[in-house]
Amino acid sequence: MKIEDQTVTESEVVVAFFNVLFNGYHDINLVDTDSPFCPDFSNLDTYLDALINWPNDVSNGLTASIEMDELGI
């Protein structure tokens, strides 16, 4: 595996890298921050206001239950 353009073969380093990555203990540059990721919702209202408002029949269809026979299993 390559980390910062260096090939790493030690399993402990590889496991530590993915532990940080998959548990959200990294910043945008994949640097270990020693603290879990905390989303910033400060601009969420602006984002949500820009979304399309679906008609009720469409939005109800998006949240309808799915029957087993519809899955084709």
CHARMM internal coordinates of N, CA and C (Angstrom, degrees):
IC EDIT
DIST 1 N 1 CA 1.4410
DIST 1 CA 1 C 1.5182
ANGL 1 N 1 CA 1 C 107.30
DIST 1 C 2 N 1.3595
ANGL 1 CA 1 C 2 N 115.94
DIHE 1 N 1 CA 1 C 2 N 146.28
DIST 2 N 2 CA 1.4566
ANGL 1 C 2 N 2 CA 120.08
DIHE 1 CA 1 C 2 N 2 CA 177.58
DIST 2 CA 2 C 1.5171
ANGL 2 N 2 CA 2 C 110.03
DIHE 1 C 2 N 2 CA 2 C -105.82
DIST 2 C 3 N 1.3184
ANGL 2 CA 2 C 3 N 116.23
DIHE 2 N 2 CA 2 C 3 N 128.94
DIST 3 N 3 CA 1.4552
ANGL 2 C 3 N 3 CA 123.70
DIHE 2 CA 2 C 3 N 3 CA 173.44
DIST 3 CA 3 C 1.5146
ANGL 3 N 3 CA 3 C 106.42
DIHE 2 C 3 N 3 CA 3 C -124.38
DIST 3 C 4 N 1.3192
ANGL 3 CA 3 C 4 N 116.28
DIHE 3 N 3 CA 3 C 4 N 119.45
DIST 4 N 4 CA 1.4607
ANGL 3 C 4 N 4 CA 122.00
DIHE 3 CA 3 C 4 N 4 CA -178.17
DIST 4 CA 4 C 1.5300
ANGL 4 N 4 CA 4 C 111.13
DIHE 3 C 4 N 4 CA 4 C 51.53
DIST 4 C 5 N 1.3241
ANGL 4 CA 4 C 5 N 116.80
DIHE 4 N 4 CA 4 C 5 N 49.51
DIST 5 N 5 CA 1.4636
ANGL 4 C 5 N 5 CA 125.36
DIHE 4 CA 4 C 5 N 5 CA 177.59
DIST 5 CA 5 C 1.5252
ANGL 5 N 5 CA 5 C 114.49
DIHE 4 C 5 N 5 CA 5 C 63.00
DIST 5 C 6 N 1.3284
ANGL 5 CA 5 C 6 N 117.97
DIHE 5 N 5 CA 5 C 6 N 16.60
DIST 6 N 6 CA 1.4559
ANGL 5 C 6 N 6 CA 121.27
DIHE 5 CA 5 C 6 N 6 CA 175.91
DIST 6 CA 6 C 1.5233
ANGL 6 N 6 CA 6 C 108.76
DIHE 5 C 6 N 6 CA 6 C -117.45
DIST 6 C 7 N 1.3204
ANGL 6 CA 6 C 7 N 116.20
DIHE 6 N 6 CA 6 C 7 N 132.44
DIST 7 N 7 CA 1.4519
ANGL 6 C 7 N 7 CA 120.51
DIHE 6 CA 6 C 7 N 7 CA 178.04
DIST 7 CA 7 C 1.5196
ANGL 7 N 7 CA 7 C 109.27
DIHE 6 C 7 N 7 CA 7 C -75.49
DIST 7 C 8 N 1.3380
ANGL 7 CA 7 C 8 N 115.24
DIHE 7 N 7 CA 7 C 8 N 127.18
DIST 8 N 8 CA 1.4583
ANGL 7 C 8 N 8 CA 121.45
DIHE 7 CA 7 C 8 N 8 CA -178.25
DIST 8 CA 8 C 1.5200
ANGL 8 N 8 CA 8 C 108.13
DIHE 7 C 8 N 8 CA 8 C -116.72
DIST 8 C 9 N 1.3311
ANGL 8 CA 8 C 9 N 116.13
DIHE 8 N 8 CA 8 C 9 N 127.68
DIST 9 N 9 CA 1.4638
ANGL 8 C 9 N 9 CA 120.06
DIHE 8 CA 8 C 9 N 9 CA 179.96
DIST 9 CA 9 C 1.5191
ANGL 9 N 9 CA 9 C 112.03
DIHE 8 C 9 N 9 CA 9 C -115.75
DIST 9 C 10 N 1.3285
ANGL 9 CA 9 C 10 N 118.26
DIHE 9 N 9 CA 9 C 10 N -11.59
DIST 10 N 10 CA 1.4562
ANGL 9 C 10 N 10 CA 120.80
DIHE 9 CA 9 C 10 N 10 CA 179.84
DIST 10 CA 10 C 1.5210
ANGL 10 N 10 CA 10 C 109.49
DIHE 9 C 10 N 10 CA 10 C -71.37
DIST 10 C 11 N 1.3100
ANGL 10 CA 10 C 11 N 116.54
DIHE 10 N 10 CA 10 C 11 N 122.34
DIST 11 N 11 CA 1.4669
ANGL 10 C 11 N 11 CA 120.53
DIHE 10 CA 10 C 11 N 11 CA -175.50
DIST 11 CA 11 C 1.5219
ANGL 11 N 11 CA 11 C 112.29
DIHE 10 C 11 N 11 CA 11 C -62.34
DIST 11 C 12 N 1.3341
ANGL 11 CA 11 C 12 N 118.31
DIHE 11 N 11 CA 11 C 12 N -33.14
DIST 12 N 12 CA 1.4666
ANGL 11 C 12 N 12 CA 120.22
DIHE 11 CA 11 C 12 N 12 CA -179.48
DIST 12 CA 12 C 1.5343
ANGL 12 N 12 CA 12 C 111.20
DIHE 11 C 12 N 12 CA 12 C -63.17
DIST 12 C 13 N 1.3350
ANGL 12 CA 12 C 13 N 116.11
DIHE 12 N 12 CA 12 C 13 N -39.71
DIST 13 N 13 CA 1.4670
ANGL 12 C 13 N 13 CA 120.52
DIHE 12 CA 12 C 13 N 13 CA 179.85
DIST 13 CA 13 C 1.5160
ANGL 13 N 13 CA 13 C 110.33
DIHE 12 C 13 N 13 CA 13 C -67.28
DIST 13 C 14 N 1.3295
ANGL 13 CA 13 C 14 N 116.46
DIHE 13 N 13 CA 13 C 14 N -42.06
DIST 14 N 14 CA 1.4600
ANGL 13 C 14 N 14 CA 121.37
DIHE 13 CA 13 C 14 N 14 CA -179.79
DIST 14 CA 14 C 1.5344
ANGL 14 N 14 CA 14 C 110.21
DIHE 13 C 14 N 14 CA 14 C -65.20
DIST 14 C 15 N 1.3252
ANGL 14 CA 14 C 15 N 117.25
DIHE 14 N 14 CA 14 C 15 N -45.80
DIST 15 N 15 CA 1.4662
ANGL 14 C 15 N 15 CA 121.34
DIHE 14 CA 14 C 15 N 15 CA 179.13
DIST 15 CA 15 C 1.5271
ANGL 15 N 15 CA 15 C 110.14
DIHE 14 C 15 N 15 CA 15 C -62.40
DIST 15 C 16 N 1.3130
ANGL 15 CA 15 C 16 N 117.62
DIHE 15 N 15 CA 15 C 16 N -42.79
DIST 16 N 16 CA 1.4638
ANGL 15 C 16 N 16 CA 121.07
DIHE 15 CA 15 C 16 N 16 CA 179.49
DIST 16 CA 16 C 1.5244
ANGL 16 N 16 CA 16 C 110.92
DIHE 15 C 16 N 16 CA 16 C -63.12
DIST 16 C 17 N 1.3485
ANGL 16 CA 16 C 17 N 117.19
DIHE 16 N 16 CA 16 C 17 N -41.10
DIST 17 N 17 CA 1.4591
ANGL 16 C 17 N 17 CA 121.02
DIHE 16 CA 16 C 17 N 17 CA 179.22
DIST 17 CA 17 C 1.5236
ANGL 17 N 17 CA 17 C 110.82
DIHE 16 C 17 N 17 CA 17 C -60.10
DIST 17 C 18 N 1.3457
ANGL 17 CA 17 C 18 N 116.83
DIHE 17 N 17 CA 17 C 18 N -49.24
DIST 18 N 18 CA 1.4578
ANGL 17 C 18 N 18 CA 119.58
DIHE 17 CA 17 C 18 N 18 CA -178.18
DIST 18 CA 18 C 1.5154
ANGL 18 N 18 CA 18 C 112.20
DIHE 17 C 18 N 18 CA 18 C -71.72
DIST 18 C 19 N 1.3220
ANGL 18 CA 18 C 19 N 118.81
DIHE 18 N 18 CA 18 C 19 N -30.34
DIST 19 N 19 CA 1.4564
ANGL 18 C 19 N 19 CA 121.53
DIHE 18 CA 18 C 19 N 19 CA 175.26
DIST 19 CA 19 C 1.5227
ANGL 19 N 19 CA 19 C 109.96
DIHE 18 C 19 N 19 CA 19 C -60.55
DIST 19 C 20 N 1.3145
ANGL 19 CA 19 C 20 N 116.66
DIHE 19 N 19 CA 19 C 20 N -47.05
DIST 20 N 20 CA 1.4719
ANGL 19 C 20 N 20 CA 121.53
DIHE 19 CA 19 C 20 N 20 CA 177.70
DIST 20 CA 20 C 1.5192
ANGL 20 N 20 CA 20 C 109.96
DIHE 19 C 20 N 20 CA 20 C -63.01
DIST 20 C 21 N 1.3259
ANGL 20 CA 20 C 21 N 116.70
DIHE 20 N 20 CA 20 C 21 N -45.84
DIST 21 N 21 CA 1.4641
ANGL 20 C 21 N 21 CA 121.36
DIHE 20 CA 20 C 21 N 21 CA -176.72
DIST 21 CA 21 C 1.5217
ANGL 21 N 21 CA 21 C 112.32
DIHE 20 C 21 N 21 CA 21 C -63.17
DIST 21 C 22 N 1.3391
ANGL 21 CA 21 C 22 N 117.80
DIHE 21 N 21 CA 21 C 22 N -49.92
DIST 22 N 22 CA 1.4539
ANGL 21 C 22 N 22 CA 121.15
DIHE 21 CA 21 C 22 N 22 CA -174.08
DIST 22 CA 22 C 1.5203
ANGL 22 N 22 CA 22 C 113.63
DIHE 21 C 22 N 22 CA 22 C -79.37
DIST 22 C 23 N 1.3128
ANGL 22 CA 22 C 23 N 118.01
DIHE 22 N 22 CA 22 C 23 N -18.47
DIST 23 N 23 CA 1.4553
ANGL 22 C 23 N 23 CA 120.75
DIHE 22 CA 22 C 23 N 23 CA 178.17
DIST 23 CA 23 C 1.5219
ANGL 23 N 23 CA 23 C 112.66
DIHE 22 C 23 N 23 CA 23 C -97.29
DIST 23 C 24 N 1.3243
ANGL 23 CA 23 C 24 N 117.20
DIHE 23 N 23 CA 23 C 24 N 4.50
DIST 24 N 24 CA 1.4506
ANGL 23 C 24 N 24 CA 121.06
DIHE 23 CA 23 C 24 N 24 CA 173.49
DIST 24 CA 24 C 1.5151
ANGL 24 N 24 CA 24 C 115.12
DIHE 23 C 24 N 24 CA 24 C 77.59
DIST 24 C 25 N 1.3208
ANGL 24 CA 24 C 25 N 117.83
DIHE 24 N 24 CA 24 C 25 N 21.83
DIST 25 N 25 CA 1.4602
ANGL 24 C 25 N 25 CA 121.40
DIHE 24 CA 24 C 25 N 25 CA 179.65
DIST 25 CA 25 C 1.5309
ANGL 25 N 25 CA 25 C 110.84
DIHE 24 C 25 N 25 CA 25 C -95.54
DIST 25 C 26 N 1.3177
ANGL 25 CA 25 C 26 N 117.39
DIHE 25 N 25 CA 25 C 26 N 44.42
DIST 26 N 26 CA 1.4560
ANGL 25 C 26 N 26 CA 120.40
DIHE 25 CA 25 C 26 N 26 CA -179.01
DIST 26 CA 26 C 1.5198
ANGL 26 N 26 CA 26 C 109.94
DIHE 25 C 26 N 26 CA 26 C -141.11
DIST 26 C 27 N 1.3274
ANGL 26 CA 26 C 27 N 114.92
DIHE 26 N 26 CA 26 C 27 N 159.55
DIST 27 N 27 CA 1.4554
ANGL 26 C 27 N 27 CA 119.40
DIHE 26 CA 26 C 27 N 27 CA 175.72
DIST 27 CA 27 C 1.5326
ANGL 27 N 27 CA 27 C 108.87
DIHE 26 C 27 N 27 CA 27 C -98.78
DIST 27 C 28 N 1.3052
ANGL 27 CA 27 C 28 N 116.48
DIHE 27 N 27 CA 27 C 28 N -169.64
DIST 28 N 28 CA 1.4673
ANGL 27 C 28 N 28 CA 121.12
DIHE 27 CA 27 C 28 N 28 CA -176.47
DIST 28 CA 28 C 1.5266
ANGL 28 N 28 CA 28 C 112.37
DIHE 27 C 28 N 28 CA 28 C -62.73
DIST 28 C 29 N 1.3273
ANGL 28 CA 28 C 29 N 117.23
DIHE 28 N 28 CA 28 C 29 N -23.62
DIST 29 N 29 CA 1.4611
ANGL 28 C 29 N 29 CA 121.87
DIHE 28 CA 28 C 29 N 29 CA 179.39
DIST 29 CA 29 C 1.5241
ANGL 29 N 29 CA 29 C 112.65
DIHE 28 C 29 N 29 CA 29 C -96.61
DIST 29 C 30 N 1.3304
ANGL 29 CA 29 C 30 N 117.27
DIHE 29 N 29 CA 29 C 30 N 14.32
DIST 30 N 30 CA 1.4640
ANGL 29 C 30 N 30 CA 124.87
DIHE 29 CA 29 C 30 N 30 CA -179.51
DIST 30 CA 30 C 1.5237
ANGL 30 N 30 CA 30 C 112.62
DIHE 29 C 30 N 30 CA 30 C 61.58
DIST 30 C 31 N 1.3167
ANGL 30 CA 30 C 31 N 116.04
DIHE 30 N 30 CA 30 C 31 N 31.15
DIST 31 N 31 CA 1.4555
ANGL 30 C 31 N 31 CA 121.43
DIHE 30 CA 30 C 31 N 31 CA 176.21
DIST 31 CA 31 C 1.5265
ANGL 31 N 31 CA 31 C 108.08
DIHE 30 C 31 N 31 CA 31 C -92.15
DIST 31 C 32 N 1.3359
ANGL 31 CA 31 C 32 N 116.44
DIHE 31 N 31 CA 31 C 32 N 134.33
DIST 32 N 32 CA 1.4634
ANGL 31 C 32 N 32 CA 122.22
DIHE 31 CA 31 C 32 N 32 CA 179.79
DIST 32 CA 32 C 1.5235
ANGL 32 N 32 CA 32 C 109.19
DIHE 31 C 32 N 32 CA 32 C -66.06
DIST 32 C 33 N 1.3347
ANGL 32 CA 32 C 33 N 116.83
DIHE 32 N 32 CA 32 C 33 N 120.84
DIST 33 N 33 CA 1.4611
ANGL 32 C 33 N 33 CA 121.79
DIHE 32 CA 32 C 33 N 33 CA -178.70
DIST 33 CA 33 C 1.5216
ANGL 33 N 33 CA 33 C 112.46
DIHE 32 C 33 N 33 CA 33 C -100.70
DIST 33 C 34 N 1.3248
ANGL 33 CA 33 C 34 N 118.31
DIHE 33 N 33 CA 33 C 34 N -5.24
DIST 34 N 34 CA 1.4653
ANGL 33 C 34 N 34 CA 124.05
DIHE 33 CA 33 C 34 N 34 CA -177.12
DIST 34 CA 34 C 1.5222
ANGL 34 N 34 CA 34 C 113.25
DIHE 33 C 34 N 34 CA 34 C 61.79
DIST 34 C 35 N 1.3175
ANGL 34 CA 34 C 35 N 118.09
DIHE 34 N 34 CA 34 C 35 N 14.12
DIST 35 N 35 CA 1.4641
ANGL 34 C 35 N 35 CA 120.93
DIHE 34 CA 34 C 35 N 35 CA 175.39
DIST 35 CA 35 C 1.5195
ANGL 35 N 35 CA 35 C 108.18
DIHE 34 C 35 N 35 CA 35 C -141.87
DIST 35 C 36 N 1.3326
ANGL 35 CA 35 C 36 N 117.32
DIHE 35 N 35 CA 35 C 36 N 146.35
DIST 36 N 36 CA 1.4633
ANGL 35 C 36 N 36 CA 119.99
DIHE 35 CA 35 C 36 N 36 CA -176.89
DIST 36 CA 36 C 1.5244
ANGL 36 N 36 CA 36 C 111.87
DIHE 35 C 36 N 36 CA 36 C -68.38
DIST 36 C 37 N 1.3180
ANGL 36 CA 36 C 37 N 114.11
DIHE 36 N 36 CA 36 C 37 N 156.21
DIST 37 N 37 CA 1.4559
ANGL 36 C 37 N 37 CA 121.52
DIHE 36 CA 36 C 37 N 37 CA 178.15
DIST 37 CA 37 C 1.5261
ANGL 37 N 37 CA 37 C 109.75
DIHE 36 C 37 N 37 CA 37 C -63.39
DIST 37 C 38 N 1.3110
ANGL 37 CA 37 C 38 N 116.30
DIHE 37 N 37 CA 37 C 38 N 133.81
DIST 38 N 38 CA 1.4629
ANGL 37 C 38 N 38 CA 122.77
DIHE 37 CA 37 C 38 N 38 CA 175.41
DIST 38 CA 38 C 1.5166
ANGL 38 N 38 CA 38 C 108.10
DIHE 37 C 38 N 38 CA 38 C -124.29
DIST 38 C 39 N 1.3212
ANGL 38 CA 38 C 39 N 117.58
DIHE 38 N 38 CA 38 C 39 N 111.72
DIST 39 N 39 CA 1.4640
ANGL 38 C 39 N 39 CA 119.58
DIHE 38 CA 38 C 39 N 39 CA -177.79
DIST 39 CA 39 C 1.5201
ANGL 39 N 39 CA 39 C 111.58
DIHE 38 C 39 N 39 CA 39 C -64.96
DIST 39 C 40 N 1.3205
ANGL 39 CA 39 C 40 N 115.36
DIHE 39 N 39 CA 39 C 40 N 149.54
DIST 40 N 40 CA 1.4586
ANGL 39 C 40 N 40 CA 122.10
DIHE 39 CA 39 C 40 N 40 CA 178.38
DIST 40 CA 40 C 1.5275
ANGL 40 N 40 CA 40 C 107.82
DIHE 39 C 40 N 40 CA 40 C -103.43
DIST 40 C 41 N 1.3170
ANGL 40 CA 40 C 41 N 116.41
DIHE 40 N 40 CA 40 C 41 N 108.42
DIST 41 N 41 CA 1.4610
ANGL 40 C 41 N 41 CA 121.25
DIHE 40 CA 40 C 41 N 41 CA -178.15
DIST 41 CA 41 C 1.5273
ANGL 41 N 41 CA 41 C 112.05
DIHE 40 C 41 N 41 CA 41 C -98.14
DIST 41 C 42 N 1.3242
ANGL 41 CA 41 C 42 N 118.18
DIHE 41 N 41 CA 41 C 42 N 16.65
DIST 42 N 42 CA 1.4608
ANGL 41 C 42 N 42 CA 120.70
DIHE 41 CA 41 C 42 N 42 CA -175.10
DIST 42 CA 42 C 1.5284
ANGL 42 N 42 CA 42 C 112.85
DIHE 41 C 42 N 42 CA 42 C -63.44
DIST 42 C 43 N 1.3290
ANGL 42 CA 42 C 43 N 118.05
DIHE 42 N 42 CA 42 C 43 N -29.35
DIST 43 N 43 CA 1.4697
ANGL 42 C 43 N 43 CA 121.08
DIHE 42 CA 42 C 43 N 43 CA 179.89
DIST 43 CA 43 C 1.5216
ANGL 43 N 43 CA 43 C 112.44
DIHE 42 C 43 N 43 CA 43 C -105.48
DIST 43 C 44 N 1.3062
ANGL 43 CA 43 C 44 N 117.07
DIHE 43 N 43 CA 43 C 44 N 15.10
DIST 44 N 44 CA 1.4577
ANGL 43 C 44 N 44 CA 120.72
DIHE 43 CA 43 C 44 N 44 CA -176.10
DIST 44 CA 44 C 1.5276
ANGL 44 N 44 CA 44 C 112.30
DIHE 43 C 44 N 44 CA 44 C -61.93
DIST 44 C 45 N 1.3199
ANGL 44 CA 44 C 45 N 117.91
DIHE 44 N 44 CA 44 C 45 N -42.47
DIST 45 N 45 CA 1.4688
ANGL 44 C 45 N 45 CA 120.48
DIHE 44 CA 44 C 45 N 45 CA -179.61
DIST 45 CA 45 C 1.5210
ANGL 45 N 45 CA 45 C 111.38
DIHE 44 C 45 N 45 CA 45 C -60.81
DIST 45 C 46 N 1.3117
ANGL 45 CA 45 C 46 N 117.37
DIHE 45 N 45 CA 45 C 46 N -40.31
DIST 46 N 46 CA 1.4668
ANGL 45 C 46 N 46 CA 120.81
DIHE 45 CA 45 C 46 N 46 CA 178.15
DIST 46 CA 46 C 1.5183
ANGL 46 N 46 CA 46 C 110.09
DIHE 45 C 46 N 46 CA 46 C -62.97
DIST 46 C 47 N 1.3143
ANGL 46 CA 46 C 47 N 117.01
DIHE 46 N 46 CA 46 C 47 N -42.23
DIST 47 N 47 CA 1.4565
ANGL 46 C 47 N 47 CA 121.72
DIHE 46 CA 46 C 47 N 47 CA 178.64
DIST 47 CA 47 C 1.5245
ANGL 47 N 47 CA 47 C 110.81
DIHE 46 C 47 N 47 CA 47 C -64.40
DIST 47 C 48 N 1.3202
ANGL 47 CA 47 C 48 N 117.02
DIHE 47 N 47 CA 47 C 48 N -46.89
DIST 48 N 48 CA 1.4623
ANGL 47 C 48 N 48 CA 120.90
DIHE 47 CA 47 C 48 N 48 CA -177.74
DIST 48 CA 48 C 1.5142
ANGL 48 N 48 CA 48 C 112.13
DIHE 47 C 48 N 48 CA 48 C -66.46
DIST 48 C 49 N 1.3318
ANGL 48 CA 48 C 49 N 117.84
DIHE 48 N 48 CA 48 C 49 N -34.88
DIST 49 N 49 CA 1.4609
ANGL 48 C 49 N 49 CA 120.90
DIHE 48 CA 48 C 49 N 49 CA 178.12
DIST 49 CA 49 C 1.5205
ANGL 49 N 49 CA 49 C 111.98
DIHE 48 C 49 N 49 CA 49 C -64.71
DIST 49 C 50 N 1.3301
ANGL 49 CA 49 C 50 N 116.66
DIHE 49 N 49 CA 49 C 50 N -27.26
DIST 50 N 50 CA 1.4617
ANGL 49 C 50 N 50 CA 120.69
DIHE 49 CA 49 C 50 N 50 CA -178.00
DIST 50 CA 50 C 1.5236
ANGL 50 N 50 CA 50 C 112.71
DIHE 49 C 50 N 50 CA 50 C -83.02
DIST 50 C 51 N 1.3269
ANGL 50 CA 50 C 51 N 118.00
DIHE 50 N 50 CA 50 C 51 N -9.53
DIST 51 N 51 CA 1.4570
ANGL 50 C 51 N 51 CA 120.89
DIHE 50 CA 50 C 51 N 51 CA -179.69
DIST 51 CA 51 C 1.5250
ANGL 51 N 51 CA 51 C 111.27
DIHE 50 C 51 N 51 CA 51 C -73.64
DIST 51 C 52 N 1.3053
ANGL 51 CA 51 C 52 N 114.39
DIHE 51 N 51 CA 51 C 52 N 155.48
DIST 52 N 52 CA 1.4601
ANGL 51 C 52 N 52 CA 120.56
DIHE 51 CA 51 C 52 N 52 CA 178.53
DIST 52 CA 52 C 1.5243
ANGL 52 N 52 CA 52 C 109.68
DIHE 51 C 52 N 52 CA 52 C -71.15
DIST 52 C 53 N 1.3091
ANGL 52 CA 52 C 53 N 116.87
DIHE 52 N 52 CA 52 C 53 N 137.58
DIST 53 N 53 CA 1.4662
ANGL 52 C 53 N 53 CA 121.28
DIHE 52 CA 52 C 53 N 53 CA 172.95
DIST 53 CA 53 C 1.5193
ANGL 53 N 53 CA 53 C 108.24
DIHE 52 C 53 N 53 CA 53 C -90.06
DIST 53 C 54 N 1.3163
ANGL 53 CA 53 C 54 N 116.23
DIHE 53 N 53 CA 53 C 54 N 112.84
DIST 54 N 54 CA 1.4522
ANGL 53 C 54 N 54 CA 121.25
DIHE 53 CA 53 C 54 N 54 CA -179.56
DIST 54 CA 54 C 1.5266
ANGL 54 N 54 CA 54 C 109.85
DIHE 53 C 54 N 54 CA 54 C -80.15
DIST 54 C 55 N 1.3367
ANGL 54 CA 54 C 55 N 116.89
DIHE 54 N 54 CA 54 C 55 N 147.11
DIST 55 N 55 CA 1.4669
ANGL 54 C 55 N 55 CA 119.37
DIHE 54 CA 54 C 55 N 55 CA 172.46
DIST 55 CA 55 C 1.5313
ANGL 55 N 55 CA 55 C 109.40
DIHE 54 C 55 N 55 CA 55 C -61.79
DIST 55 C 56 N 1.3265
ANGL 55 CA 55 C 56 N 117.38
DIHE 55 N 55 CA 55 C 56 N 153.94
DIST 56 N 56 CA 1.4661
ANGL 55 C 56 N 56 CA 121.74
DIHE 55 CA 55 C 56 N 56 CA -176.25
DIST 56 CA 56 C 1.5197
ANGL 56 N 56 CA 56 C 113.45
DIHE 55 C 56 N 56 CA 56 C -55.76
DIST 56 C 57 N 1.3436
ANGL 56 CA 56 C 57 N 117.65
DIHE 56 N 56 CA 56 C 57 N -40.05
DIST 57 N 57 CA 1.4646
ANGL 56 C 57 N 57 CA 118.63
DIHE 56 CA 56 C 57 N 57 CA -178.06
DIST 57 CA 57 C 1.5333
ANGL 57 N 57 CA 57 C 111.41
DIHE 56 C 57 N 57 CA 57 C -65.72
DIST 57 C 58 N 1.3104
ANGL 57 CA 57 C 58 N 117.16
DIHE 57 N 57 CA 57 C 58 N -34.49
DIST 58 N 58 CA 1.4674
ANGL 57 C 58 N 58 CA 120.45
DIHE 57 CA 57 C 58 N 58 CA 178.18
DIST 58 CA 58 C 1.5242
ANGL 58 N 58 CA 58 C 109.92
DIHE 57 C 58 N 58 CA 58 C -71.68
DIST 58 C 59 N 1.3185
ANGL 58 CA 58 C 59 N 117.88
DIHE 58 N 58 CA 58 C 59 N -47.85
DIST 59 N 59 CA 1.4618
ANGL 58 C 59 N 59 CA 120.16
DIHE 58 CA 58 C 59 N 59 CA -178.71
DIST 59 CA 59 C 1.5247
ANGL 59 N 59 CA 59 C 111.47
DIHE 58 C 59 N 59 CA 59 C -65.07
DIST 59 C 60 N 1.3223
ANGL 59 CA 59 C 60 N 118.40
DIHE 59 N 59 CA 59 C 60 N -35.16
DIST 60 N 60 CA 1.4595
ANGL 59 C 60 N 60 CA 120.91
DIHE 59 CA 59 C 60 N 60 CA 176.38
DIST 60 CA 60 C 1.5242
ANGL 60 N 60 CA 60 C 111.08
DIHE 59 C 60 N 60 CA 60 C -64.98
DIST 60 C 61 N 1.3227
ANGL 60 CA 60 C 61 N 116.86
DIHE 60 N 60 CA 60 C 61 N -36.44
DIST 61 N 61 CA 1.4594
ANGL 60 C 61 N 61 CA 121.26
DIHE 60 CA 60 C 61 N 61 CA 177.47
DIST 61 CA 61 C 1.5203
ANGL 61 N 61 CA 61 C 112.35
DIHE 60 C 61 N 61 CA 61 C -66.93
DIST 61 C 62 N 1.3221
ANGL 61 CA 61 C 62 N 116.66
DIHE 61 N 61 CA 61 C 62 N -30.15
DIST 62 N 62 CA 1.4586
ANGL 61 C 62 N 62 CA 120.41
DIHE 61 CA 61 C 62 N 62 CA 179.60
DIST 62 CA 62 C 1.5299
ANGL 62 N 62 CA 62 C 112.21
DIHE 61 C 62 N 62 CA 62 C -73.77
DIST 62 C 63 N 1.3144
ANGL 62 CA 62 C 63 N 116.62
DIHE 62 N 62 CA 62 C 63 N -22.81
DIST 63 N 63 CA 1.4598
ANGL 62 C 63 N 63 CA 120.37
DIHE 62 CA 62 C 63 N 63 CA -178.31
DIST 63 CA 63 C 1.5247
ANGL 63 N 63 CA 63 C 112.41
DIHE 62 C 63 N 63 CA 63 C -109.13
DIST 63 C 64 N 1.3274
ANGL 63 CA 63 C 64 N 117.38
DIHE 63 N 63 CA 63 C 64 N 9.63
DIST 64 N 64 CA 1.4634
ANGL 63 C 64 N 64 CA 120.87
DIHE 63 CA 63 C 64 N 64 CA -178.86
DIST 64 CA 64 C 1.5288
ANGL 64 N 64 CA 64 C 110.54
DIHE 63 C 64 N 64 CA 64 C -71.02
DIST 64 C 65 N 1.3161
ANGL 64 CA 64 C 65 N 115.74
DIHE 64 N 64 CA 64 C 65 N 154.56
DIST 65 N 65 CA 1.4668
ANGL 64 C 65 N 65 CA 121.29
DIHE 64 CA 64 C 65 N 65 CA 177.45
DIST 65 CA 65 C 1.5197
ANGL 65 N 65 CA 65 C 110.03
DIHE 64 C 65 N 65 CA 65 C -67.71
DIST 65 C 66 N 1.3088
ANGL 65 CA 65 C 66 N 115.41
DIHE 65 N 65 CA 65 C 66 N 151.09
DIST 66 N 66 CA 1.4561
ANGL 65 C 66 N 66 CA 121.92
DIHE 65 CA 65 C 66 N 66 CA 177.69
DIST 66 CA 66 C 1.5275
ANGL 66 N 66 CA 66 C 107.58
DIHE 65 C 66 N 66 CA 66 C -108.61
DIST 66 C 67 N 1.3153
ANGL 66 CA 66 C 67 N 115.47
DIHE 66 N 66 CA 66 C 67 N 127.41
DIST 67 N 67 CA 1.4619
ANGL 66 C 67 N 67 CA 120.96
DIHE 66 CA 66 C 67 N 67 CA 178.03
DIST 67 CA 67 C 1.5309
ANGL 67 N 67 CA 67 C 109.21
DIHE 66 C 67 N 67 CA 67 C -84.62
DIST 67 C 68 N 1.3335
ANGL 67 CA 67 C 68 N 116.68
DIHE 67 N 67 CA 67 C 68 N 152.10
DIST 68 N 68 CA 1.4550
ANGL 67 C 68 N 68 CA 121.55
DIHE 67 CA 67 C 68 N 68 CA -178.59
DIST 68 CA 68 C 1.5334
ANGL 68 N 68 CA 68 C 112.41
DIHE 67 C 68 N 68 CA 68 C -58.60
DIST 68 C 69 N 1.3346
ANGL 68 CA 68 C 69 N 117.56
DIHE 68 N 68 CA 68 C 69 N -37.57
DIST 69 N 69 CA 1.4551
ANGL 68 C 69 N 69 CA 119.46
DIHE 68 CA 68 C 69 N 69 CA -178.60
DIST 69 CA 69 C 1.5340
ANGL 69 N 69 CA 69 C 111.76
DIHE 68 C 69 N 69 CA 69 C -68.71
DIST 69 C 70 N 1.3416
ANGL 69 CA 69 C 70 N 117.84
DIHE 69 N 69 CA 69 C 70 N -22.49
DIST 70 N 70 CA 1.4473
ANGL 69 C 70 N 70 CA 121.05
DIHE 69 CA 69 C 70 N 70 CA 176.61
DIST 70 CA 70 C 1.5302
ANGL 70 N 70 CA 70 C 112.05
DIHE 69 C 70 N 70 CA 70 C -72.51
DIST 70 C 71 N 1.3257
ANGL 70 CA 70 C 71 N 117.13
DIHE 70 N 70 CA 70 C 71 N -21.96
DIST 71 N 71 CA 1.4516
ANGL 70 C 71 N 71 CA 120.91
DIHE 70 CA 70 C 71 N 71 CA -179.74
DIST 71 CA 71 C 1.5237
ANGL 71 N 71 CA 71 C 112.02
DIHE 70 C 71 N 71 CA 71 C -78.71
DIST 71 C 72 N 1.3190
ANGL 71 CA 71 C 72 N 117.31
DIHE 71 N 71 CA 71 C 72 N -16.86
DIST 72 N 72 CA 1.4462
ANGL 71 C 72 N 72 CA 121.47
DIHE 71 CA 71 C 72 N 72 CA 178.82
DIST 72 CA 72 C 1.5252
ANGL 72 N 72 CA 72 C 113.78
DIHE 71 C 72 N 72 CA 72 C 71.39
DIST 72 C 73 N 1.3186
ANGL 72 CA 72 C 73 N 114.99
DIHE 72 N 72 CA 72 C 73 N 28.99
DIST 73 N 73 CA 1.4692
ANGL 72 C 73 N 73 CA 119.16
DIHE 72 CA 72 C 73 N 73 CA -179.05
DIST 73 CA 73 C 1.5003
ANGL 73 N 73 CA 73 C 109.95
DIHE 72 C 73 N 73 CA 73 C -91.32
END
COOR INIT
IC SEED 1 N 1 CA 1 C
IC BUILD
